[in-house]
Amino acid sequence: MIKKLLIILVFIFNINSKVDLIIYSYNRPMQLYALLESIERYVVGIGKTFVIYRSANQEFENKYKEVQENFTWTEFVVHSHTEPYKYFKPITMECIFNKESNPYFLIAMDDNIVTDFVDLEDAITNMEKFRAFAFFLRLGTNINECFMTKTKTPVPCFKIFKGIFCWIFKNGSGDWAFPINHDMTIYRKKDMKESLEKLDFDGFHNWETRWCQMAADMNKHGLCYERSKIVNITANLVNPTDGNYEQFTSEWKRKMNDFSTENLLKKFNDGLKINIDDFYQINNKAPHIEYEYNFIKR
Protein backbone atom coordinates (compact mmCIF):
# COMPACT_ATOMS: atom_id res chain seq x y z
CA MET A 1 0.00 0.00 0.00
CA ILE A 2 2.79 2.43 0.93
CA LYS A 3 4.66 1.63 -2.27
CA LYS A 4 1.56 2.29 -4.37
CA LEU A 5 0.98 5.57 -2.53
CA LEU A 6 4.55 6.69 -3.21
CA ILE A 7 4.19 5.91 -6.90
CA ILE A 8 0.96 7.93 -7.03
CA LEU A 9 2.61 10.87 -5.26
CA VAL A 10 5.58 10.77 -7.64
CA PHE A 11 3.22 10.77 -10.61
CA ILE A 12 1.18 13.68 -9.26
CA PHE A 13 4.29 15.69 -8.44
CA ASN A 14 5.79 15.23 -11.91
CA ILE A 15 2.70 15.29 -14.11
CA ASN A 16 3.10 18.99 -14.81
CA SER A 17 6.91 18.99 -14.81
CA LYS A 18 8.73 19.83 -17.97
CA VAL A 19 12.30 19.54 -19.12
CA ASP A 20 14.38 22.61 -19.96
CA LEU A 21 16.49 22.31 -23.08
CA ILE A 22 19.91 23.87 -23.66
CA ILE A 23 21.30 23.66 -27.20
CA TYR A 24 24.81 24.59 -28.29
CA SER A 25 25.65 25.70 -31.80
CA TYR A 26 28.72 27.14 -33.52
CA ASN A 27 28.70 28.03 -37.22
CA ARG A 28 25.99 25.45 -37.97
CA PRO A 29 22.65 27.20 -38.59
CA MET A 30 21.69 24.51 -41.14
CA GLN A 31 22.12 21.69 -38.63
CA LEU A 32 20.51 23.71 -35.86
CA TYR A 33 17.46 24.25 -38.07
CA ALA A 34 17.15 20.47 -38.56
CA LEU A 35 17.40 19.82 -34.83
CA LEU A 36 14.78 22.41 -33.94
CA GLU A 37 12.47 21.19 -36.71
CA SER A 38 12.74 17.63 -35.41
CA ILE A 39 12.08 18.77 -31.84
CA GLU A 40 9.04 20.75 -32.94
CA ARG A 41 7.71 17.75 -34.84
CA TYR A 42 8.34 14.93 -32.38
CA VAL A 43 8.90 16.18 -28.81
CA VAL A 44 6.40 17.21 -26.15
CA GLY A 45 7.11 18.19 -22.56
CA ILE A 46 9.78 20.83 -23.20
CA GLY A 47 9.95 23.78 -20.82
CA LYS A 48 12.26 26.68 -21.61
CA THR A 49 14.58 26.30 -24.58
CA PHE A 50 17.87 28.16 -24.82
CA VAL A 51 20.08 28.15 -27.90
CA ILE A 52 23.59 29.23 -26.93
CA TYR A 53 25.30 30.05 -30.18
CA ARG A 54 28.44 31.58 -31.61
CA SER A 55 29.25 32.62 -35.18
CA ALA A 56 32.55 33.33 -36.87
CA ASN A 57 31.27 36.12 -39.11
CA GLN A 58 28.23 38.20 -40.00
CA GLU A 59 27.00 35.80 -42.66
CA PHE A 60 26.64 33.00 -40.12
CA GLU A 61 25.14 35.49 -37.67
CA ASN A 62 22.45 36.53 -40.15
CA LYS A 63 21.40 32.92 -40.70
CA TYR A 64 21.13 32.30 -36.97
CA LYS A 65 18.72 35.21 -36.84
CA GLU A 66 16.71 33.57 -39.59
CA VAL A 67 16.60 30.30 -37.65
CA GLN A 68 15.42 32.16 -34.59
CA GLU A 69 12.61 33.77 -36.56
CA ASN A 70 11.39 30.32 -37.66
CA PHE A 71 11.39 28.86 -34.13
CA THR A 72 10.05 31.62 -31.91
CA TRP A 73 9.60 29.25 -28.93
CA THR A 74 13.35 29.30 -28.44
CA GLU A 75 15.47 31.91 -26.68
CA PHE A 76 18.76 32.59 -28.44
CA VAL A 77 21.72 33.57 -26.27
CA VAL A 78 24.85 34.89 -27.97
CA HIS A 79 28.00 33.18 -26.79
CA SER A 80 30.91 35.63 -26.73
CA HIS A 81 32.56 35.85 -30.14
CA THR A 82 35.78 37.32 -28.74
CA GLU A 83 36.20 35.49 -25.40
CA PRO A 84 34.21 32.24 -25.73
CA TYR A 85 36.14 30.30 -23.09
CA LYS A 86 35.73 33.03 -20.48
CA TYR A 87 31.94 33.09 -20.72
CA PHE A 88 31.13 29.46 -21.53
CA LYS A 89 30.49 28.34 -17.95
CA PRO A 90 28.63 31.48 -16.72
CA ILE A 91 26.23 31.39 -19.67
CA THR A 92 25.70 27.66 -19.27
CA MET A 93 24.96 27.95 -15.55
CA GLU A 94 22.56 30.85 -16.06
CA CYS A 95 20.57 28.98 -18.72
CA ILE A 96 20.33 25.76 -16.73
CA PHE A 97 19.64 27.23 -13.30
CA ASN A 98 17.69 30.42 -14.08
CA LYS A 99 15.03 31.35 -11.52
CA GLU A 100 12.10 30.41 -13.74
CA SER A 101 13.53 27.04 -14.62
CA ASN A 102 11.98 23.58 -14.39
CA PRO A 103 13.48 20.82 -12.20
CA TYR A 104 14.94 18.82 -15.12
CA PHE A 105 17.19 19.63 -18.05
CA LEU A 106 18.80 18.10 -21.08
CA ILE A 107 21.59 19.34 -23.31
CA ALA A 108 21.70 18.97 -27.07
CA MET A 109 24.31 19.66 -29.71
CA ASP A 110 23.28 21.21 -33.01
CA ASP A 111 24.12 18.04 -34.91
CA ASN A 112 21.56 15.99 -32.98
CA ILE A 113 18.30 15.06 -34.74
CA VAL A 114 15.22 13.64 -33.02
CA THR A 115 14.14 10.48 -34.82
CA ASP A 116 10.81 9.53 -33.23
CA PHE A 117 7.99 10.79 -31.05
CA VAL A 118 8.84 11.24 -27.38
CA ASP A 119 6.99 12.61 -24.36
CA LEU A 120 9.50 14.04 -21.87
CA GLU A 121 6.93 14.08 -19.08
CA ASP A 122 6.54 10.33 -19.50
CA ALA A 123 10.32 9.98 -19.33
CA ILE A 124 10.66 11.92 -16.07
CA THR A 125 7.69 10.13 -14.52
CA ASN A 126 9.48 6.83 -15.10
CA MET A 127 12.79 8.35 -14.07
CA GLU A 128 11.30 9.21 -10.67
CA LYS A 129 9.28 6.02 -10.37
CA PHE A 130 12.40 3.88 -10.75
CA ARG A 131 14.78 6.41 -9.13
CA ALA A 132 17.13 6.44 -12.09
CA PHE A 133 20.19 8.66 -12.37
CA ALA A 134 19.09 9.88 -15.81
CA PHE A 135 16.92 9.06 -18.82
CA PHE A 136 18.84 8.51 -22.07
CA LEU A 137 17.12 9.38 -25.34
CA ARG A 138 20.18 8.39 -27.35
CA LEU A 139 20.16 4.77 -26.15
CA GLY A 140 17.90 1.79 -26.81
CA THR A 141 18.11 -1.90 -27.63
CA ASN A 142 19.18 -0.95 -31.17
CA ILE A 143 22.46 0.52 -29.85
CA ASN A 144 25.19 -2.13 -29.93
CA GLU A 145 28.18 -0.28 -31.37
CA CYS A 146 30.40 2.59 -30.24
CA PHE A 147 31.35 5.07 -32.96
CA MET A 148 34.27 6.54 -31.03
CA THR A 149 36.02 3.24 -30.28
CA LYS A 150 34.78 1.32 -33.35
CA THR A 151 33.85 -1.61 -31.10
CA LYS A 152 30.79 -3.75 -30.44
CA THR A 153 28.93 -2.89 -27.24
CA PRO A 154 26.49 -5.59 -26.11
CA VAL A 155 23.15 -4.23 -24.92
CA PRO A 156 23.20 -4.44 -21.08
CA CYS A 157 19.66 -3.21 -20.41
CA PHE A 158 16.63 -5.22 -19.39
CA LYS A 159 12.93 -4.42 -19.52
CA ILE A 160 11.38 -3.22 -16.25
CA PHE A 161 8.11 -1.67 -17.47
CA LYS A 162 6.12 -1.17 -20.65
CA GLY A 163 8.66 0.12 -23.15
CA ILE A 164 11.10 1.12 -20.38
CA PHE A 165 14.55 -0.47 -20.08
CA CYS A 166 17.12 -0.23 -17.29
CA TRP A 167 20.83 -0.97 -16.84
CA ILE A 168 23.65 -0.33 -14.36
CA PHE A 169 26.43 1.80 -15.82
CA LYS A 170 29.27 -0.42 -14.59
CA ASN A 171 27.73 -3.33 -16.52
CA GLY A 172 27.84 -1.47 -19.81
CA SER A 173 30.57 -0.69 -22.32
CA GLY A 174 31.04 2.12 -24.81
CA ASP A 175 28.14 4.57 -24.71
CA TRP A 176 26.33 2.37 -22.19
CA ALA A 177 29.09 3.11 -19.66
CA PHE A 178 29.04 6.89 -20.13
CA PRO A 179 26.53 8.42 -17.68
CA ILE A 180 27.21 12.02 -18.70
CA ASN A 181 26.72 13.23 -22.26
CA HIS A 182 25.38 16.11 -24.33
CA ASP A 183 23.08 14.06 -26.55
CA MET A 184 19.68 14.83 -25.00
CA THR A 185 19.88 12.91 -21.73
CA ILE A 186 17.52 14.06 -18.98
CA TYR A 187 19.04 14.97 -15.59
CA ARG A 188 17.68 16.41 -12.35
CA LYS A 189 19.01 19.89 -11.74
CA LYS A 190 19.24 19.30 -8.00
CA ASP A 191 21.55 16.33 -8.64
CA MET A 192 23.88 18.29 -10.88
CA LYS A 193 24.04 21.80 -9.47
CA GLU A 194 26.77 21.25 -6.89
CA SER A 195 29.05 19.32 -9.24
CA LEU A 196 28.66 21.89 -12.01
CA GLU A 197 29.31 24.78 -9.64
CA LYS A 198 32.55 23.17 -8.47
CA LEU A 199 33.64 22.00 -11.90
CA ASP A 200 36.30 23.95 -13.76
CA PHE A 201 35.29 24.00 -17.43
CA ASP A 202 35.45 26.57 -20.20
CA GLY A 203 34.29 24.66 -23.28
CA PHE A 204 33.30 21.31 -24.69
CA HIS A 205 36.91 20.21 -24.92
CA ASN A 206 36.95 19.63 -21.16
CA TRP A 207 33.38 19.89 -19.86
CA GLU A 208 31.87 16.51 -20.68
CA THR A 209 34.86 14.44 -19.52
CA ARG A 210 35.41 16.35 -16.28
CA TRP A 211 31.70 16.41 -15.49
CA CYS A 212 31.49 12.65 -15.94
CA GLN A 213 34.44 12.12 -13.62
CA MET A 214 32.88 14.25 -10.91
CA ALA A 215 29.15 13.53 -11.13
CA ALA A 216 28.88 9.96 -12.40
CA ASP A 217 28.35 7.01 -10.08
CA MET A 218 28.90 3.80 -12.03
CA ASN A 219 26.83 1.84 -9.50
CA LYS A 220 23.73 3.82 -10.41
CA HIS A 221 21.33 2.95 -13.19
CA GLY A 222 19.91 4.68 -16.24
CA LEU A 223 16.71 4.32 -18.22
CA CYS A 224 15.94 4.36 -21.92
CA TYR A 225 13.14 3.46 -24.30
CA GLU A 226 13.21 0.29 -26.35
CA ARG A 227 14.45 2.27 -29.35
CA SER A 228 16.65 5.34 -29.29
CA LYS A 229 14.88 8.63 -29.97
CA ILE A 230 17.76 10.76 -31.26
CA VAL A 231 20.87 10.41 -33.37
CA ASN A 232 24.01 12.50 -33.74
CA ILE A 233 25.03 13.00 -37.36
CA THR A 234 28.80 13.44 -37.49
CA ALA A 235 28.84 15.26 -40.81
CA ASN A 236 31.43 17.92 -40.01
CA LEU A 237 33.60 19.38 -37.28
CA VAL A 238 33.60 23.01 -36.18
CA ASN A 239 37.11 22.55 -34.77
CA PRO A 240 39.47 21.13 -37.43
CA THR A 241 41.99 20.16 -34.73
CA ASP A 242 39.44 18.06 -32.88
CA GLY A 243 40.95 14.69 -32.01
CA ASN A 244 37.63 13.06 -32.90
CA TYR A 245 38.56 13.54 -36.55
CA GLU A 246 40.63 10.38 -36.39
CA GLN A 247 37.48 8.37 -35.60
CA PHE A 248 36.05 8.90 -39.10
CA THR A 249 36.59 6.49 -41.96
CA SER A 250 38.88 7.60 -44.77
CA GLU A 251 35.96 7.76 -47.17
CA TRP A 252 33.95 9.91 -44.80
CA LYS A 253 36.86 12.27 -44.16
CA ARG A 254 36.77 13.06 -47.88
CA LYS A 255 32.99 13.42 -47.85
CA MET A 256 33.04 15.77 -44.85
CA ASN A 257 34.33 18.54 -47.11
CA ASP A 258 30.96 18.48 -48.92
CA PHE A 259 29.27 19.08 -45.57
CA SER A 260 31.68 21.69 -44.22
CA THR A 261 30.04 24.52 -42.30
CA GLU A 262 30.82 26.87 -45.20
CA ASN A 263 29.19 24.61 -47.81
CA LEU A 264 26.15 24.04 -45.62
CA LEU A 265 25.87 27.80 -45.17
CA LYS A 266 25.78 28.20 -48.95
CA LYS A 267 22.99 25.64 -49.21
CA PHE A 268 21.09 27.41 -46.43
CA ASN A 269 21.46 30.69 -48.30
CA ASP A 270 19.94 28.94 -51.31
CA GLY A 271 16.81 28.20 -49.30
CA LEU A 272 17.56 24.54 -48.58
CA LYS A 273 17.22 22.52 -45.40
CA ILE A 274 18.15 19.01 -44.28
CA ASN A 275 15.37 16.53 -44.96
CA ILE A 276 14.67 15.18 -41.47
CA ASP A 277 12.18 12.64 -42.87
CA ASP A 278 15.22 10.48 -43.68
CA PHE A 279 15.86 9.97 -39.97
CA TYR A 280 12.39 8.96 -38.82
CA GLN A 281 12.76 5.70 -36.86
CA ILE A 282 16.20 5.18 -38.34
CA ASN A 283 17.79 1.91 -37.26
CA ASN A 284 21.09 3.34 -36.04
CA LYS A 285 23.44 0.99 -34.22
CA ALA A 286 25.38 3.76 -32.47
CA PRO A 287 24.36 7.16 -31.04
CA HIS A 288 26.77 8.81 -33.51
CA ILE A 289 26.72 7.85 -37.16
CA GLU A 290 28.10 8.92 -40.52
CA TYR A 291 25.23 9.89 -42.82
CA GLU A 292 24.98 11.79 -46.07
CA TYR A 293 22.43 14.59 -45.80
CA ASN A 294 19.67 15.04 -48.35
CA PHE A 295 18.40 18.58 -48.89
CA ILE A 296 14.98 19.95 -49.74
CA LYS A 297 13.46 23.42 -50.05
CA ARG A 298 12.53 25.18 -46.82
N, C-alpha and C positions, 0 to 999 in steps of 0.2 A: 504493500500500500504506500509506504513512504517513498519507494523508488518511483512508483507511478506518479506520485504527487510532485516529486522533483522534476521529472520529465515534463509534466504539464507546466510547471513554473518556468522552466527553461524555455519552453516553446512560447509561452505568453510574453516573457521578457524580451525575446528576440524577434517576435513576429513583425515588429515594425522597425527593426534594425536594418540599416543599410551599410554598404561597404564603400568607403571613400577610395577613389582611384587616383593614383599619381603616375603620370606618363612622362618619360624622358625622350627628348628628340633633339638631334643635332644634324642640321643640313639634310633632313629627310622628310620634307613635307609630303612627298608622294606616298611614302610608306606610312606616315602618320595618318594621312587621309584614309588609307585602307584599314588601318586599325580602328579608327573612330567609326568608320562605316560599319565594320563588322560588329563592334560593340553596340551601336545603335540598332542593328538588325537582330542580334541574338541575345543580348544580355539585359536582364531586369534585376533590380535590387541595388543599383548604383546610387550612392549618395552624392557627395561633391566630387567633381572631377577637375584635377589640375593638370595642365600640360606645361611642364617646365622645359623650355626650349632655348636653343642657341643657334645662331646663324652666322656664317662666315662673311656674308656680304648682303647688300641691300636686295639683290635679286631673290635670294633664299628668304630673306625677311618678308618681302612682299607676298610670297607664296604662303608663308605661315599665316599671314593676315587673311588670306583667302580661305585657308583651311578653317580658321577660327570663325569666319563668317558663315561657313556651311554647317558648323556644329556649335551652335550658340549655347548649348547646355554645358560647355566646357569653359573653364577659366584658364586663360593662357598667362603664364608667368615667364617673363624674360630672364633667362639665366645670363649673368654678366658676360658680355662679349670680350671684355678686356682682362678681367680677373676671374675666370671661371672656377678655378680651384679654391679661391678665397671664399666664394659665396655658395659653393655647392652644398655644404652641410647646413648652413643657416636657412637657405631656401627650402631644402628638403624637410627640415624639422618644422618649419612654419606651415608647410602644406599638409604634413601628416597630422600635426598636433594643434591645428588652429582651434580656437575656442568653440566654433560652431560645428566641430567635426563629429563624426559617428564613431562608435567604439571599435570598428574594424577597418583595415585598409589592405590594399594590394597595390603592387607596383608593376608597371608594364613598360616595356621598351617599344620604340616606334616600329620595330620590325616584327612584333607579335601580330598575329591575326586570329580572331576568334573563329572557331570552325563549326560550332554547333550551339544550339539553344542552351542557356544556363540561367538558373534563378539563384542569385547570390544569397538571398534570404533562406532558401532551402539549404544551401551549403553551410551557412553559419548556424542554422538550427541543428544540423547534424554534427557540426563541429563542437557545439556546446553539449549536445546530448551524449556524445562519446568522448568528451573532454580531450579532444585532439589538439596537438600543438599548432597545426595549420591545416588548411584545405587547399590541395594542389590541383589547379585546373589544367596544368600541363602534363599531368600523369594519368595513366589508365592502364588497363590490361593489354592495350595495344603497344605500350612502350617497353621494348625489350632490347634496345640498343642505346649506346652512348655516343653521340656525335663527336664529343671532344676527345675521347680516348679510343674511338673506333673499335669498341669491344661490345660483346653481347652482355646484356644485363638481365638475367632472369627476373621475371615478375615476382616480387615477394609478398604482394598483397593478397588478402583473403576477404571474402564477402562477409559483412556483418549486418547489413540491412538491405532493403530494396534499392539496388543500384549503387550502394555505398560500399567502398572497399577500404581496408585498413592495413597498415604495415608498420613495423618498428624500424626506425632509420638504420640501426646497427645491423639489421638483417638484409639490408639492400646494398646494391652496388651501383656505380655510375650515378645517374640522376636520382635514383631511389635513395641514395645515401647522402643527399645534399639538401638539408632542411631549409636552408636560406637561399632564395633566388629572386630574380626580378622578372619572372615570367608568370605574372598574374596568380600568385599564391596568396591566400587570405590569411592574415595574422590579426591577433588582438593587439590593439595599441597599448593596453596596460601591460602586456607581456614584453613589449619591445622598447618602451620609452626609456627605461633606465640604461639598457645596453647601448641604445643609439646615442643617448646623451653623453655617455662615457667614451664612446668609440671615436677614435681619431681617423677621420676620412675626409677626402677632398675631391673625390671623383670615383668613377666606376672602376678605375684601375686598382683600387684598394678597398672599396666599400664592401662588396659582396663577400669577399674572402674573409676579411677581418670580422665582419658582422656574424658570419657563420661560426667562426672560431669562438666568439664571445657568447652568442645567444643560443646556439644549438645544443641540445641535449640528445645524444644519439640513442638514449634509452626511451625516448618519447616516441609517440606514434603520429602518423599523418593520415589524412583521408583523401580519397579521390573518387571520381565517378568511374563507371566501368570503362568508358572511353574518354580519352583526353578531350578537352574543350578548346584548347588553343594550340598554336604552333608558332615557332620562331623561324622565319625564313631568312637564312643567312646569305643574302644576295650581295651584300657589299659591306665594307668596313668604313667607318668615319675616321678611324685612326689607322693610317697605312702601316704604322709600326707595331700594331697590335699583334702580340704573339699568337693569337688565335688564327692568324692567317695560315699558319703551318698546318692547321687541321683540315684545310680544304683539299680536295682532290686536284690534281694537276689540270684536269679538264675544266673544273669549276673555277680555278684561279684565272684561267683565260676568259671564261664567260663573265666573271665578275666585272670586267671592264665595261661590258654592255649595260650593266646595272649600277655603274658608278653613280654617286650622288649627283654629279654634274649631268650625266645623260638622263637620269630620271627627272631632273629638274627641267630639262628640255622637253621631255614628253609631257610633263605637267603643264608647262607653258603652252603646249599644243592642245590642251584641253582633254588629255587622257587621264585615266586612272587605272589602278590595278583591278583586275576582275576577281573579286573575292568569292564569286560563285565557284571557282576552281577548288577552293579549300573547304567547301561544305562537307563535313563528315569525312575528311581525308583520312586515309588509313596510314598515318605516319608511325614509324617504328621508334622514333626518337623525338624529344621535344624540339630539337633544332634539326632542320633539314635543308638541303640544297634543292632549290626549285626555281624553274624558269618562269618568270612572271608573264602573264598575258595581259594586254592592255585594251581597254574599251573607252568610248567617249564618256565624259562625265555628264 
